[in-house]
Amino acid sequence: HGTMELRGALGLAAALERDPDLLAAPLRAILSDPTLTVNADTSPGPSHALAVLVPMATMIIAVLQAEAISAALIPDIDSGRFLGSGTMAALFAGRLRVVLNEVDLNSRLSRAAADAVARHLGPRLLGAVSRDETLAEALACQKLVQEIAPESRAAEDIRGIARAVEAAMPAVPDSFPLGWGAR
């Protein structure tokens, strides 16, 4: 997603509201290749971009902080309201998975929130990332945490989440029409 000035964000939202195919058409073309995986990082909360992306998504991953408000969001996650309102959100709620971020094992509140979310979500929880200064350092250096601290707790957490995402994705067939190869 990245940063965007207010005028640009509002212009993008208006353009997608007028013509959702500005995003949907190129994405459908990309997704026609079953060997590709597309990751879309959207701004938090409901948006026109999210409304366009959700129907095409195999998996939707929400990142929650390990704090009390995340535990309070569990009913919205269960009902699909987390993805917006209406029947469509409820239909896509089954595709929603969650990652907890900044779990501080030294904080009783952070541990309690993480435990509550984990107990309730069960297999919908892909994993958790520990609060780790190497993440801030990697961001400051514009590098992956695996590049600057591959043995850190956060790097291991992220590898575990990547394995969970891969395991949760549907299998790609070994053979494709038109001679495509498997990933």
Protein Blocks (a to p, Z undefined) as FASTA:
>chain_A
ZZcdfklmmmmmmmmmmmmmlmmmmmmmmmmpmkbccdddddedjdfklmmmmmmpmbdc
ddddddfklmmmmmmmmnommnogcjklmmmmmmpccddehiafkbmklmmmmmmmmmmn
mmmlnbdcdddfklmmmmmnopafklmmmmbmklmmmmmmmmmmmmmpccddfbdehhia
cZZ
